[in-house]
């Protein structure tokens, strides 16, 4: 390895080591941040699941229940629309 005429032996290694230490510290900070976010999201998930259970629905079935409710709403709207005389439908 040839040294540039102004380079002191070992300085490049010191710079590299310091750079690696900084990268490790940054990684540690990111890990703590990710762990904190994970804990926050897990808490939010539990709260949401508790709210769903309070509605007497199992969280695993919520998408099915929402789809069923949507279909029921569409059916009810169609029934209401059928009760309105045709000449008044769509008038706003």
C-alpha positions in Angstrom: 0.0 0.0 0.0 1.6 3.2 -1.1 1.1 6.3 1.1 0.3 9.7 -0.3 3.1 12.1 0.5 1.0 13.9 3.2 -0.7 10.8 4.7 0.4 9.7 8.1 0.5 5.9 8.6 -2.6 4.7 10.5 -4.7 7.8 10.0 -6.8 6.1 7.3 -7.4 3.2 9.6 -8.5 5.6 12.5 -10.9 7.4 10.2 -12.3 4.1 9.0 -12.7 2.8 12.6 -14.4 6.0 13.6 -16.7 5.8 10.6 -17.6 2.2 11.5 -18.2 3.1 15.2 -20.6 5.9 14.0 -22.4 3.4 11.8 -22.8 1.0 14.7 -24.2 3.7 16.9 -26.6 4.8 14.2 -27.7 1.1 13.9 -28.3 0.9 17.7 -30.4 4.1 17.6 -32.5 2.8 14.7 -33.0 -0.5 16.6 -34.2 1.3 19.7 -36.5 3.5 17.5 -37.9 0.4 15.7 -38.5 -1.4 19.0 -40.4 1.6 20.4 -42.5 1.8 17.2 -43.2 -2.0 17.4 -44.4 -1.6 21.0 -46.6 1.3 20.1 -48.2 -0.6 17.1 -48.7 -3.7 19.2 -50.5 -1.6 21.8 -52.7 0.0 19.1 -53.5 -3.4 17.7 -54.5 -4.7 21.1 -56.7 -1.7 21.7 -58.3 -2.1 18.3 -58.9 -5.8 18.8 -60.5 -5.0 22.2 -62.8 -2.5 20.6 -63.8 -5.1 18.0 -64.5 -7.6 20.7 -66.7 -5.1 22.5 -68.9 -5.1 19.4 -69.2 -8.9 19.9 -67.1 -9.7 16.8 -63.9 -11.7 16.7 -61.0 -9.7 15.1 -60.2 -12.5 12.8 -63.7 -12.3 11.3 -64.0 -8.5 11.1 -63.5 -8.4 7.3 -66.2 -10.9 6.7 -68.6 -9.0 9.1 -67.8 -5.7 7.3 -68.5 -7.3 3.9 -71.8 -8.8 5.2 -72.8 -5.4 6.6 -72.0 -3.7 3.3 -74.2 -6.2 1.4 -77.0 -5.7 3.9 -76.8 -2.0 3.5 -76.9 -2.3 -0.3 -79.9 -4.6 0.0 -81.7 -2.2 2.3 -81.0 0.7 0.0 -82.4 -1.2 -3.0 -85.6 -2.0 -1.0 -86.0 1.6 0.0 -85.5 2.7 -3.6 -88.1 0.2 -4.8 -90.6 1.9 -2.4 -90.1 5.3 -4.0 -92.2 6.0 -7.1 -90.0 5.9 -10.2 -90.7 9.5 -11.2 -89.1 10.6 -7.9 -86.0 8.5 -8.0 -82.7 10.3 -8.5 -84.3 13.7 -7.7 -82.2 15.8 -5.4 
